[in-house]
């Protein structure tokens, strides 16, 4: 599945997506912009066709294996989906009060060199899950890993929240909704 969009003109509109079946592993509606896209590839396979229980026949259980990639931005942000450029920058490790006691200033770490392919403003995720019907509702339980395809870049961009190790940590996601 693929969805792309771009809005321009005197009063351009914006679109948003993320979470559930659109970009698993990211917060619901966390991607916003006047241009962007996402793509999703998913393999679904039956595990149990139907379950006979004391309360009746319940729906089957399907397994899923999936991968997502996408991103969104506004033109004034200099949005760049991916890059191969080599850069050297200082990661921001945190923040502290300045000498005047009211200004907040960043605390920088040692310079970090990033090279190779990476999703600069784009994001990706992959994982597996189970889906079924419970009381008439389609439920999904997914286990997801996020990535930008470059650990050095993740260490730089997400330095204040634990770097690549925290960003790539697998997470369970539960959601209710129909498949695409």
C-alpha positions, 0 to 999 in steps of 0.5 A, spaced: 500 500 500 502 507 498 499 513 500 502 520 497 500 527 498 502 534 496 498 541 497 500 547 494 497 554 492 495 560 496 492 556 502 495 549 502 492 544 506 496 539 510 495 532 512 497 527 517 498 520 519 501 515 523 500 509 528 495 503 527 496 500 520 499 507 517 506 507 521 506 502 526 511 503 532 510 511 531 504 515 535 497 516 532 497 522 527 505 523 529 507 525 522 504 532 519 505 536 513 503 539 506 507 533 503 509 526 504 508 519 503 507 512 507 508 505 504 506 499 507 508 492 506 504 486 510 504 479 509 498 476 513 497 468 514 492 464 518 494 461 524 487 458 527 481 458 522 475 458 528 475 457 535 470 453 538 469 455 545 463 454 551 461 461 549 460 459 541 465 460 535 470 465 535 473 468 529 480 466 527 487 468 529 491 471 523 499 472 524 502 478 520 509 480 518 510 488 516 514 493 514 513 501 513 516 507 511 514 514 510 515 521 512 511 528 512 514 535 512 512 542 510 516 546 505 519 551 510 522 546 514 527 544 508 524 537 509 529 531 506 527 524 506 533 521 506 541 522 505 548 519 504 552 526 506 557 525 511 556 530 517 559 531 524 555 534 529 555 535 537 549 531 540 545 535 545 545 531 551 540 535 555 539 542 557 541 546 563 539 553 566 544 559 563 548 563 568 543 568 569 538 562 572 532 563 567 535 562 560 535 554 558 541 552 554 543 545 551 549 541 553 553 538 548 556 532 547 563 530 543 562 531 536 559 525 532 561 523 525 555 520 521 556 517 514 552 512 510 545 512 508 540 514 513 532 516 513 534 524 515 527 526 516 523 519 514 522 514 518 521 506 518 519 500 522 518 493 521 515 487 526 510 482 527 503 481 530 496 477 531 489 479 529 483 477 531 475 479 532 473 479 539 466 481 541 465 483 533 471 488 534 477 487 529 483 487 534 491 487 533 497 486 537 503 488 534 511 488 536 514 493 532 521 496 532 523 503 529 529 504 525 532 510 520 537 505 517 543 508 521 545 507 528 550 513 528 544 518 526 539 515 531 545 516 536 545 524 534 538 525 533 535 522 539 541 523 544 537 526 549 532 520 549 537 515 549 540 514 542 539 508 538 538 503 543 532 507 546 529 508 539 530 501 536 527 498 542 521 493 541 514 495 543 508 492 543 502 496 540 495 494 541 489 497 536 482 496 534 480 497 527 479 494 520 485 492 516 487 496 509 
